[in-house]
Every structure is written in structure tokens, then in C-alpha cells.
Amino acid sequence: MAYKGMAQIDKKELWTIPNIITYFRILCIPAYILLMAFAGVNADPVLLYVALGVFVVAAGSDLVDGWIARRFNMTSGIGMALDPFADKLMHISVLFCLSLCTGLTPLGELTDGLSVLGAETMAASGGWYVHYAFVILIIFKELLMVCIAPLVMKKGAKVQANWLGKVASFTVSVGVILAFFHPYVAFADWGILAWGLCMSYAAAVNYLIDIIRQIRKINSGEMARVTSDSVKTTDSSNNPLPGTEKDNGAAVSYTVEAAGKNISDKED
């Protein structure tokens, strides 16, 4: 049963294994937020690294649910929408906390045990493990994409991350992990975060162009609205993906014309 206005989301697919793993990833977010908050207030680096461990487990689960979905044919419309949403929440929350829980707390002033280079790095960055400019840029971009996604799904277009977005997400994750060690990496973390954000904005532009193309095709009748079934077997142009053809060798077609022909044949 699909949700009203969002035909690509089927309630029966809410509790597939990949989606459950995604829910777990979302539940990890408040856990590392609390750990980082306590780390900042108490100037306790140990709690900060425990929070890093939780974040790494959550980020690693993203690879696991994707592999399971592809390996066991558990791809779903809700998974395609929810997975990037979870990634966005993770990146926003961890960068927000790394920024505020160091730049505005005693943890950012802690220089005990640091080398001369580490102390100079912290002094130059003003105590911020992640500068607030990174937080503003990623929040703006991610909130924009989160607001657009439901509207796109109601239009019947396919919400799916592109390859550039996946590379950008990985790059930002690497930058985030390095940012936990900001005093020791001499701004390498900020450089990687900056590069990841540039790729992220480029991916967003590419995504919007693809969505506009899909909606134009849907409105003109060249392309059928995406459903919970077709979302698993077609690309963003509703063309069959490799390996998703019928047993008789004929490609599965989801165009408006083909769908109408199939209905007529059944009636005859």
C-alpha cells in the first residue's frame, strides 16, 4: 500500500532489513550528540572519541544497508529517500556539535599534551575543531534538499542520490573523522571538508537538473510517474536497469504508451 501522493513508498517495505539499519543509524545521532555535549562542557577528550566511535559505527552501517539492499534485492522507494536523509542528518549534527562543543566550551581551550604545532593549530583556529562557516554552508544545502525531496516524490519523480553525491558524502565523512583530531592534523581536516562541500553543492545542482528533467517528462506524458515497483527496476529516466528484464528477454517498460498498450492487451 503506497502513501497518498507518494506512489514510490510502500508501507510493506518500511521494515525491510536495510531500512531497519537506516533507522539504527538515525538513532545513533542523539547518542553522539549527547556524548559530544558532555565532552565539551567537561573538557573531556575521551568522551569526544567515544562519540567518534558511535559516529563511525553509524557511518559504517550505511555501507552495510546498501550492500544488503543490492545483494538481496531489497531496494525500496522509502529506502532511496530515507538513506540520503539519514546521511544529511548525520553530517549536519556531527559538524554542528564539533563546532559548538569545541569553539564555545572549555574543550576548545584545552592544550594539555599537545605539541607546539598542535597548540598553534588550536590558537589559529580559535579553539574551533570545525569552523562555524562549514556548519552554515552544509545546513543551508542539506535543509534545501530535505525540503525539496517530498515535493519531488509527490510529483512522481525518482529521488535517488547520484554518484557525485555519494563521493561528496564520503569525502565529508572523512573530513569529519579527521576533525575529531583537529589539533593533530594541521588543518588537513578543514581542507578535506571544504573539498567535500564543493562536491556536495555540485551534486545538488546535478540532482536538481535531473529532477527538473524528470518532472518535465512526466508533465508532457513522455514518462510515467514512479511507483514503489518501478523505483526498484528503473533509472531516473524510467528505463529498465541492467538485469531487470522479463524472463522472455523483453525489457520492462514503464512509459505511458507501453503501460496503456499492456492494459489494452489484457482487456482483449
TORGU-5392 format. One record per residue: residue number from 0; x negated, y, z negated of N, C-alpha, C, O in turn; residue in three letters. Coordinates in pm, whole numbers, plus 50000, padded with zeros to 5 digits. Atoms other than C-alpha are relative to their C-alpha. Example, Ala and Ser with C-alpha at 12.3 -4.5 7.8 and 13.67 -1.06 7.14 Angstrom:
2
R  num    nc1    nc2    nc3   cac1   cac2   cac3    cc1    cc2    cc3    oc1    oc2    oc3  residuo
R    0  49911  49881  50000  48770  49550  49220  49910  50120  50000  49806  50118  49934      ala
R    1  50082  49881  50006  48633  49894  49286  50077  50109  49927  50026  50220  49910      ser
This chain:
268
R  num    nc1    nc2    nc3   cac1   cac2   cac3    cc1    cc2    cc3    oc1    oc2    oc3  residuo
R    0  49915  49880  50000  50000  50000  50000  49912  50125  50000  49830  50144  49910      met
R    1  50082  49880  49987  49847  50329  50112  50063  50116  49923  50184  50121  49905      ala
R    2  49950  49880  50065  49875  50658  49926  50065  50090  50103  50020  50097  50217      tyr
R    3  49927  49912  49909  50119  50904  50078  49906  50109  50051  49841  50179  49973      lys
R    4  50084  49899  49937  49935  51128  50323  49856  49959  50018  49779  50030  50083      gly
R    5  50138  50049  49986  49614  50924  50298  50004  49853  50038  49987  49766  49954      met
R    6  49978  50138  49954  49663  50613  50509  49877  49913  49986  49888  49790  49984      ala
R    7  50122  50081  50008  49299  50507  50476  49971  49949  49860  49874  49877  49840      gln
R    8  50018  50047  50137  49335  50447  50100  50110  49901  49965  50228  49935  49967      ile
R    9  49908  50106  50035  49498  50120  49997  49984  49968  49850  49873  49941  49804      asp
R   10  50006  50026  50144  49587  50064  49628  49941  49863  49969  49879  49845  49864      lys
R   11  50050  50135  50023  49496  49697  49662  49847  49997  49998  49788  49902  49947      lys
R   12  50146  49997  49993  49134  49800  49721  49936  50079  49886  49814  50099  49884      glu
R   13  50052  49920  50110  49099  50005  49403  49901  49923  49914  49805  49980  49862      leu
R   14  50079  50079  50095  48944  49718  49207  49911  49896  50068  49891  49787  50015      trp
R   15  50100  50086  49939  48701  49563  49453  49869  50018  49922  49850  50118  49854      thr
R   16  50127  49995  50075  48354  49488  49311  49919  50126  50031  49870  50190  49937      ile
R   17  50075  49877  49973  48181  49777  49496  50063  50123  49934  49992  50210  49885      pro
R   18  49933  49885  50061  48443  50023  49370  49985  49999  49848  49971  50105  49787      asn
R   19  50021  50009  50145  48410  49895  49012  49860  50049  49963  49842  50117  49863      ile
R   20  50138  49953  50023  48034  49955  49035  49994  50153  50013  49921  50219  49939      ile
R   21  49995  49854  49985  48109  50308  49156  50062  50064  49877  50015  50169  49832      thr
R   22  49940  49948  50123  48337  50362  48854  49897  49999  49887  49890  50093  49807      tyr
R   23  50105  50009  50102  48049  50245  48633  49902  50116  50016  49859  50176  49917      phe
R   24  50094  49891  49974  47821  50500  48800  50056  50133  49950  49983  50215  49894      arg
R   25  49936  49876  50047  48069  50777  48723  50002  50006  49847  49984  50113  49789      ile
R   26  49997  50005  50147  48095  50662  48358  49862  50024  49939  49851  50063  49823      leu
R   27  50135  49973  50049  47717  50690  48325  49974  50150  49986  49886  50190  49909      cys
R   28  50025  49856  49998  47741  51065  48385  50014  50063  49861  49921  50130  49817      ile
R   29  49992  49940  50135  47876  51170  48041  49896  49945  49903  49857  50014  49809      pro
R   30  50101  50059  50089  47626  50933  47878  49869  50077  50009  49813  50115  49906      ala
R   31  50128  49930  49992  47316  51104  48018  50015  50150  49974  49918  50216  49938      tyr
R   32  49979  49859  50035  47473  51449  47976  49982  50021  49850  49914  50114  49807      ile
R   33  50012  49990  50146  47505  51391  47600  49856  49980  49955  49806  50052  49868      leu
R   34  50140  50027  50037  47155  51246  47577  49910  50120  50031  49823  50154  49951      leu
R   35  50082  49885  49962  47004  51544  47759  50032  50121  49913  49943  50201  49882      met
R   36  49962  49889  50088  47201  51791  47546  49931  49987  49865  49875  50084  49813      ala
R   37  50066  50023  50128  47069  51634  47225  49848  50016  50013  49781  50064  49922      phe
R   38  50144  49986  49977  46719  51621  47375  49960  50147  50000  49857  50184  49944      ala
R   39  50031  49857  49994  46729  51995  47445  50011  50068  49865  49920  50142  49826      gly
R   40  49977  49935  50130  46871  52103  47109  49896  49958  49897  49849  50039  49818      val
R   41  50094  50052  50099  46637  51879  46910  49855  50000  50048  49765  49954  49978      asn
R   42  50135  49999  49941  46334  51933  47138  49938  49862  49995  49824  49845  49950      ala
R   43  50042  50140  50008  46306  51556  47170  49981  49943  50141  50079  49906  50206      asp
R   44  50026  50053  49866  46138  51437  47493  50042  49854  50015  50076  49810  50125      pro
R   45  49963  50141  49993  46215  51074  47405  50144  49984  50048  50173  49901  50134      val
R   46  49860  50006  49957  46590  51133  47438  50014  50039  50147  50099  49986  50219      leu
R   47  49997  49959  49859  46523  51306  47769  49966  49883  50091  50027  49866  50197      leu
R   48  50040  50113  49916  46351  50995  47903  50099  49884  49990  50111  49804  50083      tyr
R   49  49891  50098  50009  46631  50772  47772  50110  50040  50099  50168  49955  50167      val
R   50  49901  49950  49903  46869  50992  47973  49956  49969  50142  50038  49934  50227      ala
R   51  50054  50034  49869  46640  50940  48272  50026  49853  50032  50061  49819  50145      leu
R   52  49975  50143  49978  46674  50563  48226  50145  49975  50040  50171  49894  50129      gly
R   53  49858  50015  49966  47054  50591  48234  50025  50049  50142  50098  49986  50219      val
R   54  49983  49945  49865  47034  50807  48547  49945  49905  50105  50008  49885  50209      phe
R   55  50061  50093  49903  46802  50560  48723  50089  49877  50019  50106  49829  50131      val
R   56  49909  50115  49990  47039  50270  48642  50122  50038  50085  50165  49961  50171      val
R   57  49883  49955  49924  47332  50472  48778  49965  50017  50148  50042  49976  50236      ala
R   58  50042  49980  49861  47140  50569  49092  49974  49867  50068  50008  49849  50186      ala
R   59  50026  50132  49944  47029  50209  49144  50127  49924  50033  50131  49845  50127      gly
R   60  49872  50068  49974  47389  50089  49124  50060  50042  50133  50140  49969  50192      ser
R   61  49952  49952  49871  47457  50297  49434  49951  49909  50112  50024  49881  50208      asp
R   62  50055  50092  49900  47229  50067  49634  50071  49865  49993  50095  49801  50095      leu
R   63  49937  50131  50020  47394  49758  49485  50140  49997  50058  50175  49903  50130      val
R   64  49862  50005  49950  47755  49852  49562  50005  50011  50152  50092  49952  50216      asp
R   65  50004  49990  49854  47663  49949  49918  49964  49867  50065  50023  49829  50166      gly
R   66  50041  50130  49946  47489  49616  49978  50114  49899  49989  50141  49826  50084      trp
R   67  49889  50095  50019  47780  49416  49833  50113  50029  50098  50170  49936  50156      ile
R   68  49891  49963  49909  48034  49610  50041  49971  49954  50142  50060  49905  50211      ala
R   69  50035  50040  49863  47845  49540  50364  49984  49850  50012  50027  49790  50111      arg
R   70  50031  50144  49992  47735  49184  50284  50126  49915  49993  50135  49814  50063      arg
R   71  49880  50081  50021  48077  49057  50174  50126  50064  50057  50238  50029  50019      phe
R   72  49888  49938  49929  48295  49276  50395  50102  50060  49903  50223  50037  49917      asn
R   73  49912  49935  50097  48437  49476  50103  50006  50151  50020  50042  50225  49928      met
R   74  49990  49858  49970  48420  49813  50274  50144  50045  49991  50234  49975  50037      thr
R   75  49864  49950  50015  48724  50025  50190  50003  50151  50019  49902  50220  50005      ser
R   76  49983  49856  49982  48862  50370  50260  49970  50077  49874  49904  50181  49877      gly
R   77  50024  49929  50127  48858  50467  49894  49853  49995  49963  49800  50090  49904      ile
R   78  50143  50009  50029  48501  50343  49862  49920  50101  50079  49827  50162  50027      gly
R   79  50069  49904  49915  48388  50558  50154  50016  50143  49948  49926  50226  49966      met
R   80  49977  49866  50054  48541  50863  49984  49942  50015  49860  49884  50118  49827      ala
R   81  50041  49992  50141  48457  50780  49622  49849  49992  49982  49794  50056  49892      leu
R   82  50145  50017  50016  48093  50677  49672  49924  50131  50014  49843  50163  49926      asp
R   83  50070  49870  49992  47969  51015  49800  50045  50097  49893  49967  50182  49849      pro
R   84  49950  49914  50109  48191  51186  49540  49922  49973  49872  49884  50066  49801      phe
R   85  50077  50038  50119  48011  50993  49263  49857  50053  50010  49802  50101  49912      ala
R   86  50136  49948  49980  47673  51090  49414  49994  50150  49973  49900  50200  49911      asp
R   87  49996  49856  50020  47774  51456  49415  50010  50035  49852  49942  50125  49803      lys
R   88  49986  49976  50144  47886  51442  49051  49868  49975  49927  49830  50051  49838      leu
R   89  50127  50033  50063  47558  51277  48954  49897  50110  50021  49831  50153  49927      met
R   90  50100  49900  49970  47341  51534  49130  50032  50133  49931  49943  50198  49876      his
R   91  49962  49874  50064  47538  51833  49001  49974  49995  49850  49913  50085  49794      ile
R   92  50009  50008  50146  47549  51712  48641  49856  49989  49952  49819  50055  49855      ser
R   93  50137  50019  50047  47186  51600  48613  49916  50126  50022  49834  50160  49937      val
R   94  50074  49877  49976  47048  51918  48771  50045  50111  49905  49963  50189  49856      leu
R   95  49945  49901  50093  47278  52134  48559  49939  49981  49862  49898  50077  49797      phe
R   96  50053  50029  50133  47160  51960  48242  49849  50021  49992  49799  50075  49894      cys
R   97  50144  49980  50000  46792  51957  48339  49965  50148  49996  49862  50187  49941      leu
R   98  50024  49857  49999  46819  52329  48395  50033  50062  49864  49946  50122  49800      ser
R   99  49956  49934  50123  47021  52443  48092  49940  49938  49875  49911  50008  49778      leu
R  100  50049  50068  50120  46894  52180  47847  49849  50012  49982  49793  49958  49887      cys
R  101  50143  49973  50017  46535  52291  47903  49976  50151  49999  49906  50203  49911      thr
R  102  50023  49856  49990  46544  52656  48009  50062  50081  49888  50014  50190  49856      gly
R  103  49930  49925  50105  46783  52759  47729  49990  49934  49863  50064  49971  49772      leu
R  104  50013  50072  50127  46672  52524  47449  49853  49992  49958  49764  50022  50038      thr
R  105  50139  50014  50046  46360  52462  47238  49917  49901  50080  49794  49909  50079      pro
R  106  50075  50100  49923  46266  52169  47465  49914  50066  50107  49803  50021  50134      leu
R  107  50076  49931  49895  46156  52409  47739  49880  50075  49948  49790  50109  50024      gly
R  108  50113  49929  50060  45920  52580  47496  49895  49905  49945  49789  49948  49900      glu
R  109  50089  50100  50058  45757  52256  47386  49877  49979  50088  49889  49944  50205      leu
R  110  50124  50019  49925  45392  52237  47492  49905  49903  49929  49791  49885  49972      thr
R  111  50085  50093  50075  45258  51986  47239  49960  49882  50089  50045  49820  50153      asp
R  112  50049  50115  49925  45040  51723  47405  49982  50025  50148  49940  49934  50220      gly
R  113  50015  49970  49858  45037  51899  47743  49856  50040  50032  49786  50095  49947      leu
R  114  50130  49955  49954  44721  51957  47943  50008  50150  50029  50115  50210  50022      ser
R  115  50002  49857  49966  44613  52308  48036  50089  50026  50121  50164  50123  50124      val
R  116  49918  49985  49880  44775  52260  48378  50149  49988  49966  50231  50062  50018      leu
R  117  49861  50018  50040  45096  52135  48215  50054  50121  49928  50167  50163  49953      gly
R  118  49958  49881  50073  45112  52433  47980  50017  50119  50095  50110  50199  50080      ala
R  119  49989  49892  49902  45050  52670  48271  50124  49983  50088  50190  50080  50124      glu
R  120  49881  50029  49919  45323  52498  48474  50126  50044  49925  50214  50107  49983      thr
R  121  49883  49964  50079  45575  52543  48193  50010  50151  49983  50119  50207  49985      met
R  122  50000  49855  50014  45471  52905  48144  50046  50068  50129  50123  50164  50127      ala
R  123  49964  49942  49869  45503  52978  48517  50147  49979  50033  50209  50063  50098      ala
R  124  49859  50030  49970  45847  52814  48535  50094  50055  49893  50216  50037  49902      ser
R  125  49917  49940  50103  45969  52996  48225  50070  49899  49910  50169  49931  49846      gly
R  126  49939  50104  50083  46047  52670  48048  50107  49919  50071  50161  49824  50014      gly
R  127  49896  50071  49924  46290  52555  48318  49941  49877  50068  49847  49890  50147      trp
R  128  50041  50120  49926  46243  52194  48431  50057  50006  50142  49993  49961  50237      tyr
R  129  49938  49976  49869  46481  52281  48717  50052  50144  49999  50131  50180  49912      val
R  130  49956  49860  49996  46533  52645  48814  50150  50006  50029  50203  49926  50106      his
R  131  49854  49989  49984  46895  52759  48797  50042  50028  50144  50158  50004  50179      tyr
R  132  49966  49975  49859  46880  52861  49166  50035  49869  50071  50125  49865  50154      ala
R  133  49968  50131  49943  46874  52491  49261  50142  49957  49961  50216  49902  50042      phe
R  134  49869  50039  50051  47182  52434  49046  50111  50074  50074  50210  50014  50115      val
R  135  49899  49919  49931  47376  52720  49206  50019  49951  50144  50131  49937  50192      ile
R  136  49993  50043  49860  47290  52603  49559  50069  49864  50015  50151  49846  50105      leu
R  137  49941  50134  49984  47385  52239  49503  50146  49999  49955  50227  49928  50014      ile
R  138  49860  49994  50045  47706  52322  49310  50087  50059  50110  50196  50008  50137      ile
R  139  49923  49937  49893  47823  52551  49590  50027  49902  50114  50140  49890  50161      phe
R  140  49986  50093  49887  47759  52291  49859  50086  49881  49965  50175  49843  50042      lys
R  141  49928  50122  50037  47893  51989  49671  50148  50028  49971  50235  49949  50009      glu
R  142  49860  49967  50027  48211  52160  49547  50075  50029  50130  50193  49996  50142      leu
R  143  49939  49975  49870  48280  52275  49902  50038  49869  50067  50148  49856  50121      leu
R  144  49974  50128  49936  48252  51918  50029  50109  49922  49925  50190  49854  49988      met
R  145  49898  50070  50079  48464  51779  49743  50139  50056  50030  50236  49980  50037      val
R  146  49870  49937  49970  48742  52028  49820  50048  49966  50141  50168  49954  50165      cys
R  147  49965  50028  49861  48731  51951  50191  50046  49856  50020  50135  49830  50100      ile
R  148  49975  50143  49977  48741  51570  50163  50148  49961  49994  50195  49894  50087      ala
R  149  49858  50039  50003  49109  51531  50051  50079  50057  50117  50168  49991  50171      pro
R  150  49931  49938  49887  49224  51772  50322  49971  49923  50129  50059  49904  50213      leu
R  151  50041  50077  49882  49030  51576  50583  50074  49867  50005  50119  49825  50112      val
R  152  49932  50130  50005  49183  51246  50468  50147  50013  50033  50205  49926  50098      met
R  153  49859  49978  49968  49533  51390  50490  50021  50024  50149  50127  49994  50204      lys
R  154  49992  49978  49855  49460  51491  50849  49982  49870  50077  50006  49865  50197      lys
R  155  50018  50129  49933  49380  51126  50922  49861  49979  50054  49837  49882  50127      gly
R  156  50139  50016  49955  49008  51178  50988  49925  49908  49905  49970  49883  49793      ala
R  157  50078  50095  50079  48741  50943  50859  49895  50073  49917  49810  50144  49971      lys
R  158  50098  49941  50090  48545  51057  50554  49887  49900  49981  49906  49796  49919      val
R  159  50113  50093  50007  48205  50896  50580  49869  50076  50003  49850  50166  50085      gln
R  160  50130  49934  50005  47852  51001  50487  49919  49969  50126  49922  49856  50175      ala
R  161  50086  50024  49885  47613  51045  50780  49859  49967  49953  49826  49983  49835      asn
R  162  50133  50047  50039  47255  50918  50786  49915  50112  49940  49836  50087  49849      trp
R  163  50077  49888  50053  47110  51264  50723  50041  50029  49856  49958  50064  49772      leu
R  164  49952  49979  50136  47330  51299  50415  49942  49897  49904  49911  49929  49789      gly
R  165  50056  50105  50085  47202  50966  50282  49852  50025  49971  49806  50005  49859      lys
R  166  50141  49968  50020  46840  51068  50335  49985  50118  49904  49898  50120  49818      val
R  167  50003  49882  50087  46910  51404  50169  50031  49961  49856  49965  50008  49763      ala
R  168  49963  50046  50135  47077  51231  49872  49884  49927  49934  49857  49947  49816      ser
R  169  50116  50072  50053  46776  51001  49831  49888  50097  49962  49826  50082  49857      phe
R  170  50106  49903  50026  46534  51294  49853  50029  50082  49874  49939  50106  49792      thr
R  171  49961  49925  50121  46727  51493  49591  49982  49913  49876  49937  49961  49772      val
R  172  50016  50092  50115  46730  51186  49364  49854  49987  49960  49822  49984  49841      ser
R  173  50144  50007  50029  46350  51158  49395  49955  50128  49929  49879  50124  49832      val
R  174  50035  49872  50062  46318  51528  49313  50051  50010  49858  49983  50065  49771      gly
R  175  49942  49998  50134  46548  51488  49013  49916  49917  49903  49885  49961  49792      val
R  176  50081  50088  50087  46345  51197  48873  49866  50066  49967  49820  50059  49853      ile
R  177  50126  49931  50025  46021  51395  48915  50019  50119  49908  49929  50154  49831      leu
R  178  49974  49882  50083  46184  51696  48747  50001  49967  49851  49975  50054  49768      ala
R  179  50007  50041  50140  46207  51496  48424  49855  50008  49949  49831  50015  49828      phe
R  180  50142  49993  50035  45825  51509  48432  49940  50132  50049  49822  50139  50084      phe
R  181  50040  49870  49943  45806  51874  48541  49866  50052  49948  49787  50102  50028      his
R  182  50130  49947  50048  45513  51969  48311  49879  49925  50056  49766  49974  50047      pro
R  183  50113  50085  49958  45303  51691  48466  49982  49993  50153  49884  49936  50200      tyr
R  184  50006  50017  49854  45372  51725  48841  49973  50131  50075  49973  50133  50198      val
R  185  50044  49873  49939  45277  52091  48903  50089  50046  50116  50039  50075  50225      ala
R  186  49901  49947  49906  45594  52195  49089  50025  49911  50123  50095  49954  50215      phe
R  187  49968  50091  49889  45595  51894  49327  50148  49966  49999  50208  49948  50105      ala
R  188  49857  50030  50010  45945  51823  49196  50085  50109  50064  50183  50078  50132      asp
R  189  49923  49890  49941  46070  52167  49299  49988  50001  50152  50084  50032  50222      trp
R  190  50017  50006  49855  45923  52126  49646  50087  49893  50063  50147  49916  50168      gly
R  191  49917  50110  49949  46099  51792  49697  50148  50035  49989  50227  50005  50079      ile
R  192  49860  49958  50016  46426  51933  49559  50039  50102  50108  50149  50095  50164      leu
R  193  49972  49899  49897  46404  52228  49798  50019  49935  50136  50111  49971  50211      ala
R  194  49990  50070  49872  46346  51997  50095  50129  49919  50006  50198  49917  50108      trp
R  195  49876  50079  50005  46632  51770  49985  50123  50087  50017  50219  50048  50084      gly
R  196  49885  49909  49987  46869  52067  49955  50014  50052  50142  50125  50068  50192      leu
R  197  49994  49955  49859  46776  52191  50303  50064  49892  50087  50151  49921  50169      cys
R  198  49942  50110  49924  46855  51847  50447  50148  49981  49964  50229  49947  50050      met
R  199  49862  50016  50045  47175  51836  50239  50091  50101  50069  50202  50066  50110      ser
R  200  49920  49898  49930  47301  52162  50391  50011  49967  50149  50116  49988  50210      tyr
R  201  49995  50039  49858  47208  52040  50741  50099  49885  50019  50173  49882  50118      ala
R  202  49907  50112  49993  47401  51717  50674  50145  50048  49987  50234  49996  50052      ala
R  203  49865  49946  50018  47703  51920  50557  50051  50065  50129  50167  50049  50166      ala
R  204  49961  49937  49872  47705  52121  50881  50033  49892  50102  50133  49903  50173      val
R  205  49977  50112  49907  47677  51798  51084  50131  49929  49969  50205  49891  50060      asn
R  206  49877  50065  50045  47960  51645  50878  50123  50083  50042  50221  50028  50092      tyr
R  207  49887  49913  49965  48190  51946  50935  50025  50000  50150  50140  50002  50194      leu
R  208  49985  50005  49854  48123  51940  51310  50070  49871  50041  50159  49872  50127      ile
R  209  49940  50128  49969  48214  51570  51321  50147  49996  49960  50231  49943  50033      asp
R  210  49863  49997  50048  48531  51626  51117  50089  50083  50092  50200  50043  50125      ile
R  211  49924  49913  49909  48646  51912  51341  50026  49926  50132  50136  49935  50188      ile
R  212  49983  50078  49876  48589  51688  51645  50108  49894  49983  50192  49877  50071      arg
R  213  49898  50102  50026  48797  51409  51489  50140  50060  49996  50233  50007  50057      gln
R  214  49868  49938  50016  49085  51640  51395  50054  50049  50134  50173  50038  50161      ile
R  215  49957  49955  49868  49094  51790  51744  50050  49882  50084  50151  49894  50154      arg
R  216  49959  50118  49925  49115  51441  51896  50133  49945  49948  50218  49902  50026      lys
R  217  49875  50048  50060  49391  51340  51653  50116  50089  50042  50222  50039  50079      ile
R  218  49893  49906  49964  49594  51655  51728  50036  49992  50148  50151  50015  50186      asn
R  219  49974  50008  49856  49556  51607  52104  50052  49862  50043  50090  49843  50158      ser
R  220  49952  50134  49967  49657  51240  52085  49894  49908  50057  49925  49795  50095      gly
R  221  50108  50083  49948  49318  51110  52201  49955  49895  49900  49889  49798  49936      glu
R  222  50048  50088  50106  49259  50937  51869  50110  49982  49897  50177  50078  49858      met
R  223  49898  50029  50101  49489  50766  51620  49949  50036  49862  49828  50039  49838      ala
R  224  50039  49973  50138  49491  50858  51253  49936  49875  49939  49978  49763  49967      arg
R  225  50070  50111  50063  49258  50642  51046  50089  49936  49894  50157  50006  49820      val
R  226  49923  50074  50101  49423  50370  50834  49905  49922  49910  49785  49919  49934      thr
R  227  50083  50077  50093  49300  50152  50547  49936  49879  50069  49837  49826  50020      ser
R  228  50058  50112  49925  49236  49875  50804  49897  50049  50101  49787  49995  50109      asp
R  229  50092  49955  49895  49077  50071  51087  49876  50067  49943  49772  50070  50009      ser
R  230  50115  49934  50060  48847  50258  50849  49885  49902  49977  49769  49943  49968      val
R  231  50102  50102  50027  48662  49929  50789  49928  49956  50127  49816  49905  50121      lys
R  232  50052  50061  49877  48601  49842  51153  49969  50099  50111  49933  50058  50222      thr
R  233  50024  49901  49895  48560  50169  51342  49906  50109  49953  49887  50131  49833      thr
R  234  50085  49887  50033  48320  50460  51362  50083  50126  49993  50206  50119  49994      asp
R  235  49926  49875  50015  48413  50827  51332  50079  50039  50124  50161  50131  50119      ser
R  236  49920  49977  49879  48549  50819  51688  50108  49894  50016  50176  49888  50119      ser
R  237  49903  50110  49998  48770  50517  51603  49966  49894  50105  50054  49821  50150      asn
R  238  50046  50107  49913  48563  50296  51832  49954  49883  49914  49898  49904  49807      asn
R  239  50036  50117  50080  48505  49938  51711  49850  49996  49970  49768  50022  50058      pro
R  240  50138  50018  50038  48182  49882  51520  49949  49865  50052  50030  49774  50073      leu
R  241  50054  50130  49955  47948  49603  51638  50037  49889  49903  50026  49905  49781      pro
R  242  49965  50113  50085  48065  49265  51512  50142  50003  49949  50180  49917  49869      gly
R  243  49861  49992  50048  48427  49375  51457  50098  49982  50114  50206  50042  50114      thr
R  244  49912  50027  49888  48578  49249  51779  50084  49877  49973  50053  49796  49886      glu
R  245  49911  50116  50014  48856  48998  51813  49930  49873  50044  49831  49877  50117      lys
R  246  50059  50129  49968  48778  48630  51845  49994  49975  50150  49904  49905  50197      asp
R  247  49997  50026  49857  48869  48634  52213  49902  50089  50077  49896  50086  50200      asn
R  248  50102  49918  49935  48592  48885  52279  50047  50138  50036  49965  50224  50070      gly
R  249  49949  49868  49967  48819  49181  52343  49979  50094  49883  49999  50054  49768      ala
R  250  50025  49905  50108  48735  49490  52145  50131  50042  49936  50233  50055  50003      ala
R  251  49883  49949  50071  48977  49605  51879  50011  50148  50033  49914  50222  50017      val
R  252  49983  49861  49962  49119  49935  51995  50098  50068  49908  50203  50012  49875      ser
R  253  49914  49925  50090  49269  50198  51771  50043  50131  50065  50082  50225  49995      tyr
R  254  49953  49881  49933  49353  50454  52034  50151  50001  50003  50215  49896  49988      thr
R  255  49855  49987  49998  49706  50584  52058  50060  49919  50114  50163  49853  50099      val
R  256  49946  50072  49885  49753  50438  52405  50002  49850  49978  50100  49782  50009      glu
R  257  50009  50144  50022  49634  50092  52306  50100  49954  49896  50161  49848  49909      ala
R  258  49905  50036  50104  49847  50092  51993  50142  49992  50056  50218  49901  50022      ala
R  259  49867  50001  49939  50156  50178  52197  50019  49880  50090  50127  49822  50095      gly
R  260  49992  50115  49911  50077  49905  52450  50022  49871  49921  50101  49785  49961      lys
R  261  49986  50120  50083  50042  49645  52174  50142  49986  49948  50195  49875  49941      asn
R  262  49863  50004  50050  50384  49739  52035  50096  49956  50110  50187  49877  50087      ile
R  263  49913  50037  49888  50544  49713  52380  49989  49852  50033  50088  49786  50062      ser
R  264  50019  50142  49971  50390  49371  52437  50073  49913  49901  50131  49811  49938      asp
R  265  49932  50078  50103  50528  49245  52109  50152  50000  50021  50219  49899  50001      lys
R  266  49856  49989  49979  50877  49373  52193  50045  49913  50118  50154  49856  50119      glu
R  267  49965  50083  49883  50867  49196  52531  50001  49853  49964  50028  49769  50050      asp
